[in-house]
Amino acid sequence: MKKHFAGTPTIVFDDSERNRFEKEIISSFALTCLKSLDDTDLIFFLMRNVMRLKQIQLENVMIKQSLSFPHNNVRTVGKSEVTRKLTEAIELASTLETPVFLQGEIGTKKHFIAQRIHLGGVRVRYPFDILSLDTFPRECFPLYFYGCISDRHPLFPNGLFGKLNLMHQGTIFIDQINRLPLPQQRQLIRFLKNKTFSHYGSDQVTYANVRIIAASHVDIWQEVKQGTFDEELYGLLHTTVIRVPSFRELKEDIPEIFQLTVSWVAAINDLPVPAIDPSAIDKLIAYTWPGNTVEFENVVARAVLGGKDAVIRDEDIRFDESDVNQKMIVGQKLGLAGMSMGDIQKKAIFETLEYCNGNKSQTAKMLSISEKTLYNKLNSFELD
């Protein structure tokens, strides 16, 4: 029992009458009860069923949480041409059942776009879940996504339900799909083609009706040309493509977005909604927004929570004034003008590293320098 079912609460009573009351109470709450310990096979059979039932209960809670996403926070706001085209693309994708690929910069909240596609389609009554490969350990993806059968993995001796099982008829949003290793990309190709997969440690084919929405902030076609992304998977994901605009493309919509965001921040913090001075809006429109929507929401939150009176003015709009961020802003406004040669080198190396997902060998090739030179540069920046 300790070896195979460690951590499972088990209570053993003798057959005396004095324990009758306690047995009746505990039996009413227990997942299973045994009257004899003589049949070892029966014990293991029932205990495995108990473990599966416990896991189903846990996953039911997770699915309920995924269904409780704030539906009112995923609508697009604004009347600009950029927003109109994005809304039309979302509405079209919602009517389809094909995979969708979202291309957009970091901070553009692509997961909200994915959720809106889900909520506008026929799967709205079923769960929606997010899997970000930016934070999720890639080596755990097969187990987490496909699940495994009993006695095939040391960490899960009783098996594991994968996301594809649990999200049947729902939608899974995979962010940073470019970080998925090639062998796992080929597994995903099989599922996208015929909705079938195999659990870890099993050859049995399983069917799951799950829609996949994927996203990335890098140019996936460049990854294909470099051999780090499967061309067939690229084609399957790019059946329907939506380009998510950066926040600096939405300057025409900033007044309306600002008003709604101010109201939202005030409401969740139980504060009165402040008035907005036109000078604050002018300052927001003039900014370049390197951090996109995420940065915008942080700036608005600081303005609402740190305001001195009931009006938000330009002095209440405070951007990140760190040296790194200011240099990034200067680089966006003036190109390389105004930057030192050392800063230009840093900018080129860091942006290429990000483009190559941290792969130093590819970074060195793109910069036409040796890997040794790249490491020396990183060491000289004291950031290796």
N, C-alpha and C positions, 0 to 999 in steps of 0.2 A: 504493500500500500504506500509506504513512504517513497519507494523508488518511482512508482508510476503515477501516483496521485498526490504528490507533495503539495501542501497548502490547501487541500480539500478538507473542510471540517467534517469529522466523523465521530459519532457518539455511539458507545457500546454499552448496552444494559444487560444485566443478567435477567433470568426469567422469573424473578420473585415478584410477589404481589405488591410489595411496598413501592415498586417503581412504576406501577400502572398509571398513576396520574401524570407523572413526568413524561412517560412514553407517549401518552395520548396527546399532550401539548406539543412535544417536539415532532411527533409524526405528522401533525397538521401543518407544520412549516417545512419539513424536510422535502428534498427533491425526490428521494427514494428511500424505501425502508426494506431491510432484510430481516427475516425471522430466524435465519440460521447462517452460520459461517462455514458450513460443511462443504458447500459447492463453490470451489474457487473460481471455476469458469463463469458461474453465474455472477459472482461478486464483480469480476472484472468487466463483464458485459454491462451490468447495471451502472458501474462507476463510470465507464466510458460514456454511457448515455447521459449521466449526470453532468459530466464535463462539457459535453456538447450542448446540453440545455443551458448551462451557465453561460457559455459563450454566445448562444443565441440571445439570451436575455441582455447581455452586454451590448451586442451589436444592434439590438432593437433600440436601445437607448441612443447609440450613435446615430442611427438612421433618423430617429425623432429629432435629434439635434440638427442634422443636416436639413430636415424639412422646415426647421424654425428659422432659417435665414431671413434677415429683414427684407421682405419683398419690396417695401417702399423705398429702399435705398439704391435700387438698381436701375432706375429709369434714367434715360439721358435727358439733359436739361439744355435748353437753348434753342434759338431759331435761326442760327447761322446755316450757311450752305453745307459746311463741314458736318455739323450735327445732324442736319437733315439726311445727308447721304449715309451717315453711320446708322441712324435709326432705320432707314430703308433696308440696309444690309442686314441688320439684326432681325427685322421682321421677316425678311425673305428666308434667312437661315432657320428661323423658328418653324417655318412651314415644311422644312425638309427633314430628312432622317439621316443624311450623309454626315461624315465627320466634318468638323469645322476647324480651321486654323486661324488663330488671332495673331497678327503681327503688330507689335507696338513696343515702344520704349519702356524701360523700367519705370515704375511709378504711375503707369496709366490705368491701373486697376482693371486689368483684363479679366480678372475673375468675376467682376460685376457684369461685364458684357456676356461672359459665358453663362452666368446665372440667368440673365435676362433672356437669352436664347432658350434656355431650359424652361423658364416660366411661361414663355409664349408658345410653346409647342404642346404636342399631345402627351408628353411625359410629365406634365406639370403636377400630376397627382402622385408622382413617384419621387424618390430621393435624388438629391443633387449633392455631389461631394467634390472636394478639391484635393489634389495631390500635387504638391510643389516639389519638383526635383532639385530646386535650389537649396532646400533645407533637409529633404528626405534622403537618407543614406541609399545611394543607388544600388548597392549590393543587396539591399533588403527588398528591392522592388519586386522580384519574381514571387517571393513568399507573400508579400503584402497584397499584391495585385491578383495573383492566381490562386493563392492558398496552397496547402499541402495535405496529404493524407496521413493517417496515423502511422507512427513508427518509422517515418522516413526522414525526420529532421530532429536532432537532439534537443532543440529548444522547444519543439512542439510535439511531444510524444503522442498526444491525443488528436493531432491534426489541427488545421487552422482554416477557417473560412476566409477566402480571398474576397477582395473588393468586387470582383466581377459577379460572384455569387450573391453578395449582399445587396448590390445595386441593380439587380435585375429589373429591367424596364425603366431604369433611371438614367442619369447622366453623370459621367466622371470628367472633370476638367483637369488635364495634366499640364501644369505650367512648367516652363523651361524644358520642353521636350528635347531640346538639343543636347541636354546632359545625359540622356539615356544611352548606355553603352550599346555598341552594335549588336551583340548577341541578343540582347533584350529587345532591340528594335525589330529584329526578325521575328521574335515571338509575337510582338504586337501586330506585325503585318498579317500573320495567320488569323488573329482575332478580327482585325478590320475586314478581312476578306470574307469570312464565313461565320463570324460570331461564335467560333468554337475555340476551346483552349484545353489544356491538361493541367491538373494540379501538380505541384512539385512531388516527384517520386512516383508518378502514375502515368501510364500510357492511355488511360481511358479518356475519351473525348467528352467534354462538357459544353453545353450550349448556354449562352447568356445574352440576353437582348439588352445591351448597354450602349448608349451613344457616347462617343468620345469627342471631346473638344480639347484641342491642344493649343499651346501658345509658346512664343519665344520672343526675346528682344533682339536676337541676332538674325542675320540673313542666313536662313537655312540652306539656300542654294549654294552659298559659299562653302558651307559645311559639307554639302554633297560633293563639290568639286575637290575639296581637300581629303575626301574619303572618310570623314568622321560621322557622316549621316547617310543612311541607306536611301538610295534614289527611289526605290519602289515605295518606301514609307513616305517619302516626300510627296510622291504623286498621289497616294491614298489620302493623306492629310489635306492636300491642297485642292480637294474637290470643291470645297467652298472656303474662300479666303476673305477675311475682313481685316482691313488695316485700321488699327485703333489710333486715332490722331493724338499727337502730343498736346500738352496743355497750352503751349504757346500758339497752337493753331486755332485755339478757341477764344482768342481775345475779344471777339465780338460778343461772346456769350458770358464773359466774366462778370458783368454787373448782375445778371440773373443768378448765376451760379453762386456768387458771393453772398447775395441776399439769402438764398436758401441755406447755404452752409452756415452762415451766422445764426439763422433761426434754429438750425439743427443743433449746433454746439450749445447755444443758450438753453435749449429745451432739455438736453440730456444732462446738463449741469444745474438744472432748476434755477436759471437766471432769467431776468427780464431781457427781452430782445432789444439790443441797442439800435439806435438810429445810425445811418451811414452817411458820412460826409463825402461829397464828390471827390475830394482830394485823395481819399483812401482808394477809391476805384481807379483814379488816374495812375496812382503809384503801382497798383496791381497790374494794370494793362501795360505799363512801361517795362515791367520785369520780364526776364527771359525764361523763367521756370525750368531750370535744369532738372529738378526733381519731380516735375509734372504734377499730377493730381495729389499725390501723397504729400509733396512739399506744400502745395496750396492749402490743403486741409490743416497742416501743422501751423502755417502762418495765420490762418483765420482763427484757429483755436487760441493762439497766443494773443491775438488782438481782442478776442471776446473775453478771455479769462484775465488778461492783464490790463484791460482798459481802465482809465482813471475816472471816467464818467459815463453817461448814457449814450455817448456818441463815439463812433469809431472814426478817427481822423488819420491822416497820412503818417503822423508820428507813432501811431499804434501799430502800423504795419512794419514788422521787423523781420528781416530776412536773416539767414545764417551768415554771420559776418566773419567766419573763420577764413584764414588765408587760403586754404585749399579751395573753398567754395568761391571766393572772390576771384581767384585765378581762373577757375573754370568759367565764371561768368564773363570775364574779360576775354577769354579765348573764344567764347561763343559770339561776343559782340564784335571783336576786332580781328578774328582769326588768330594769327600768331603775333600780331602787333602788340607791343607793350610787354611781352614776356621775355624773360632772360633765356639764354641758350640752355641753361640747366633745366629750367621749367619746361622748355619745348621738348627736351629729351624725355623728361618724366612723363609729359602728356602723351608723347608718341608711344612710350613703352607701356604705360598703364592702360591706355585705350586698346592697344594691340593685344595685351594680355587678357583683357576682358573679352575682346572679340574672339580670342582663341580659347576661352574658358579656362585660363590659367595654364595652358599647355605651353611650356617654355620652349620646347623644340620648334613648334609651329610659329611661335612668336619670333624667335630668332630668324627663321627663314623669311618671314614676311618683312622683317626689318633689315634683311640682308646683312646680318652680323652673325658671328659665331655664338654658340651657347655659352662659351666661356666669357665672352664679352658681355653678354646679357647678364650673367650672374655677377660679374664684376660691377656692372652698372647698378644692379639691385643692391649689392652690398654697399656701394658708395652712397646710395640713397638712405641707407640704414633702415630699409623696409623689407629686407628679405625674410 
